[in-house]
Structure formats: C-alpha cells, structure tokens
Amino acid sequence: MGQTFRPTVDEIVSVLKNKNYRVYDNSDIDWNLNIIGIRNTPVSPKTFDDTLAVFHRFMGEWDISYYPITTDPSRKYLLKPIRSEGTAILAPGQYEGVYKLDIHNRGRKSGHKALCQRLGDVTVYRDNTRDGELNLVNPHTGRFGINIHQGPMNGNYDSDNSIYSAGCQVFADRRHFSEFLLKCEHGEQAFGNSFTYTLLDRADFDA
C-alpha cells in the first residue's frame, strides 16, 4: 500500500528556490495559493500515485494540504491518443498565471467548475508510441486545455487511473477536489482569477 508524498512547506520552498521559481508569500493577506504537483518516480499511468500540495498563509502562518492526484494521462489515452500528434503529458515547470476558475468540459454532462488552462501556455510531451507507457518525448508548447479537475468518488493513492486523464491533472477523490476548489475560490476573492501551477518531480526532493 503506497501513500501520498508529503514534503513540508520548507522542503517545497527549498526546491522552488533552487529552481528560481516563484513562492507566493503574503503574510498580510490570506489565500495566496502555491499549487504544487509532484510527479512520482518512477512515472506510472496506472494509479493516482502523484501529489498535489497546496500551501498558503492563513492568519500569518503557513497552512498546507495534500491530495492524491495523477499528473499522468491514463492508459486509455496512451493507447489511443485523442490528437494525431500524441497524448499530452505535462512537462515539469512553473506556469505563472496560466490557470483560472472556469468550466472543464463545458457543454458536456461531465462539465464542472475546475482550474483550467485558459490564460497562457504550458509545455507538454507528446507520446504517440501507443504502447500504454509514458514516454517523455517530443515537447510542444501551447494552450492544450491541461486542466486540474475532479476524478472518481472515494479514490485514493492506489485507485485505478485507467480512464480519467487525457493529460489533465486529476484528483483521486471528488471530495478532496471540492475542498481544493473552495481554496481556489478564496484565492480568487483575495487575488483575482489567475493562478500559477508548478509541476515538480519526486526526485527533486532527493537532490
């Protein structure tokens, strides 16, 4: 049985600073969110074995929450990409001000409020090998709709990720996602509808 990786705020901040990434730290105003994805090593599309860490100041002190997610597309889409150039796999990096609260899958039955890539570019790998494994090759930069959205009900670290992601960052448990969404709504009220998402590798914490 695995478990979600839970680095401390200080450990995450150290990695961010080593990479010259921005840390949002306003002790005078709550809800200045740092939204950090951490991709597990070795990479696997099979389960929700990655981590989303969200930390911010609350009454002057750091507050942090951890959620099991997948940062990897599901085998369904690796085997049968929905785009001719291949399945999107988000590349590690800091994507400043790229995300906003909007509707994921607008116009579909599955549509719901989520954190959506609407305000700028991200870099993805395009895996077109169709072998069901993750191949971090062929980088492309643009607006690809790499959103952060809900997944199944009652999921956890070991839950099956066979169908839920075509490249988006997806929560294992919708109840966790609802909690995350509430944090984003507080952040929007305090700082506006623009969010930064940073994707790290688990190996960054072993350096």
C-alpha positions as CSV (number, residue, x, y, z in Angstrom):
1,M,0.0,0.0,0.0
2,G,1.5,3.3,-1.1
3,Q,0.9,6.7,0.4
4,T,0.8,10.3,-0.8
5,F,4.2,12.0,-0.6
6,R,4.0,14.8,2.0
7,P,7.0,17.2,2.0
8,T,7.0,20.1,4.4
9,V,6.4,23.6,3.3
10,D,10.1,24.3,4.0
11,E,11.1,21.4,1.8
12,I,8.9,22.5,-1.1
13,V,10.1,26.1,-0.8
14,S,13.7,25.0,-0.8
15,V,13.1,23.1,-4.1
16,L,11.2,26.1,-5.6
17,K,14.0,28.5,-4.7
18,N,16.7,26.1,-6.1
19,K,14.9,26.2,-9.4
20,N,14.4,30.0,-9.2
21,Y,10.6,29.5,-9.2
22,R,8.3,32.0,-7.5
23,V,7.0,31.4,-4.0
24,Y,3.7,33.2,-3.2
25,D,4.1,34.5,0.4
26,N,2.0,37.4,1.6
27,S,1.7,37.2,5.3
28,D,-0.8,40.1,5.4
29,I,-3.4,38.6,3.1
30,D,-4.7,35.0,3.3
31,W,-5.1,32.6,0.4
32,N,-2.2,33.5,-1.7
33,L,-2.0,29.9,-3.1
34,N,1.0,27.9,-4.0
35,I,-0.3,25.0,-6.1
36,I,2.3,22.3,-6.5
37,G,2.1,19.0,-8.3
38,I,4.7,16.4,-7.5
39,R,5.1,13.5,-10.1
40,N,6.1,10.2,-8.5
41,T,9.3,8.4,-9.6
42,P,9.2,6.1,-11.5
43,V,6.4,7.5,-13.5
44,S,3.3,5.4,-13.9
45,P,-0.1,6.0,-15.6
46,K,-1.8,3.2,-13.7
47,T,-2.8,4.8,-10.3
48,F,-3.2,8.2,-8.7
49,D,0.3,8.0,-7.3
50,D,1.2,11.7,-7.5
51,T,0.7,14.5,-5.0
52,L,-0.9,17.9,-5.2
53,A,0.3,20.1,-2.3
54,V,-1.5,23.5,-1.7
55,F,0.0,25.9,0.8
56,H,-0.7,29.5,1.7
57,R,-0.6,31.9,4.6
58,F,-3.6,31.8,7.0
59,M,-3.6,34.3,9.8
60,G,0.1,34.7,9.2
61,E,1.0,31.0,9.4
62,W,1.6,28.5,6.7
63,D,-1.3,26.1,6.0
64,I,-0.7,23.1,3.8
65,S,-2.9,20.4,2.4
66,Y,-2.0,17.2,0.4
67,Y,-4.1,15.3,-2.1
68,P,-3.6,12.2,-4.2
69,I,-3.8,13.0,-7.9
70,T,-2.4,11.8,-11.2
71,T,-0.2,14.1,-13.3
72,D,-0.1,11.4,-16.0
73,P,-2.5,10.5,-18.7
74,S,-4.4,7.2,-18.3
75,R,-3.5,4.1,-20.3
76,K,-6.8,4.5,-22.3
77,Y,-5.4,7.7,-23.9
78,L,-1.9,6.5,-24.2
79,L,-3.1,3.5,-26.2
80,K,-5.5,5.7,-28.3
81,P,-4.5,9.4,-28.3
82,I,-7.3,11.9,-29.0
83,R,-4.9,14.0,-31.0
84,S,-2.9,12.9,-34.0
85,E,0.4,14.2,-32.6
86,G,0.1,12.0,-29.5
87,T,-1.1,12.1,-25.9
88,A,-0.2,15.1,-23.8
89,I,2.0,14.7,-20.7
90,L,2.6,17.9,-18.8
91,A,6.3,18.8,-18.5
92,P,7.7,19.8,-15.2
93,G,7.9,23.6,-14.8
94,Q,6.2,26.6,-13.3
95,Y,3.3,28.0,-15.3
96,E,2.7,31.5,-13.9
97,G,-0.7,33.0,-14.1
98,V,-1.8,30.4,-16.7
99,Y,-4.9,29.0,-14.8
100,K,-8.3,30.4,-13.9
101,L,-11.5,29.1,-12.4
102,D,-13.7,28.1,-15.4
103,I,-15.8,25.1,-16.6
104,H,-14.0,21.9,-17.6
105,N,-15.7,20.0,-20.4
106,R,-18.2,22.9,-20.9
107,G,-21.3,21.8,-22.6
108,R,-20.9,18.1,-21.7
109,K,-22.6,16.1,-19.0
110,S,-19.2,15.8,-17.2
111,G,-18.8,19.6,-17.2
112,H,-17.9,21.1,-13.8
113,K,-16.1,24.1,-12.3
114,A,-12.3,23.5,-12.2
115,L,-9.0,25.2,-12.5
116,C,-8.5,25.5,-16.3
117,Q,-5.6,26.4,-18.5
118,R,-7.1,29.4,-20.2
119,L,-4.6,32.3,-19.6
120,G,-1.3,31.1,-21.2
121,D,0.9,28.4,-22.5
122,V,2.2,25.2,-20.9
123,T,4.7,22.7,-22.3
124,V,3.7,19.0,-22.8
125,Y,5.4,16.0,-24.1
126,R,3.5,14.3,-27.0
127,D,3.6,10.5,-26.6
128,N,2.5,8.8,-29.8
129,T,4.0,5.3,-29.3
130,R,0.6,3.9,-28.3
131,D,2.2,1.3,-26.0
132,G,0.4,2.3,-22.9
133,E,3.5,3.5,-21.2
134,L,4.7,7.1,-20.5
135,N,7.3,8.3,-23.0
136,L,8.6,11.9,-22.1
137,V,9.5,13.0,-25.6
138,N,8.5,15.5,-28.3
139,P,7.9,18.7,-26.3
140,H,5.2,21.1,-27.5
141,T,4.3,24.5,-26.0
142,G,0.8,26.0,-26.3
143,R,-2.7,26.1,-25.0
144,F,-3.9,22.5,-24.7
145,G,-6.5,22.6,-22.0
146,I,-4.3,20.9,-19.4
147,N,-6.8,21.4,-16.6
148,I,-6.9,20.5,-12.9
149,H,-10.2,18.7,-12.3
150,Q,-12.1,16.1,-10.4
151,G,-11.9,12.3,-10.9
152,P,-13.8,9.4,-9.2
153,M,-15.6,9.3,-5.9
154,N,-13.8,7.7,-2.9
155,G,-10.5,7.4,-4.6
156,N,-7.0,7.2,-3.0
157,Y,-3.3,6.8,-3.8
158,D,-3.8,3.3,-5.1
159,S,-7.0,3.9,-7.1
160,D,-7.2,2.8,-10.7
161,N,-6.4,5.6,-13.2
162,S,-7.3,3.7,-16.4
163,I,-9.7,6.2,-17.8
164,Y,-9.7,9.5,-16.0
165,S,-6.9,11.7,-17.6
166,A,-6.2,12.6,-21.2
167,G,-3.3,14.8,-20.0
168,C,-5.0,16.8,-17.2
169,Q,-4.1,16.8,-13.6
170,V,-6.9,14.8,-11.9
171,F,-7.9,14.3,-8.3
172,A,-8.4,10.7,-7.0
173,D,-11.3,11.8,-4.8
174,R,-14.0,14.3,-5.7
175,R,-14.4,15.3,-2.0
176,H,-10.7,16.3,-2.0
177,F,-11.3,18.2,-5.2
178,S,-14.3,20.1,-3.6
179,E,-12.0,21.2,-0.8
180,F,-9.3,22.3,-3.2
181,L,-11.9,24.2,-5.3
182,L,-13.0,26.1,-2.2
183,K,-9.4,27.2,-1.6
184,C,-9.2,28.4,-5.1
185,E,-12.5,30.4,-4.7
186,H,-11.0,32.1,-1.6
187,G,-7.8,32.8,-3.6
188,E,-9.9,34.3,-6.4
189,Q,-11.6,36.6,-3.9
190,A,-8.3,37.8,-2.5
191,F,-6.1,38.0,-5.6
192,G,-8.2,37.6,-8.7
193,N,-9.0,34.8,-11.1
194,S,-5.4,33.9,-12.1
195,F,-3.4,31.0,-10.6
196,T,0.0,29.5,-11.0
197,Y,0.6,25.8,-11.2
198,T,4.0,24.3,-10.6
199,L,4.9,20.7,-11.5
200,L,7.9,19.1,-9.8
201,D,9.4,15.6,-9.9
202,R,9.7,13.5,-6.7
203,A,13.4,13.2,-7.5
204,D,13.8,17.0,-7.0
205,F,13.4,16.3,-3.2
206,D,16.3,13.8,-3.2
207,A,18.9,16.2,-4.7
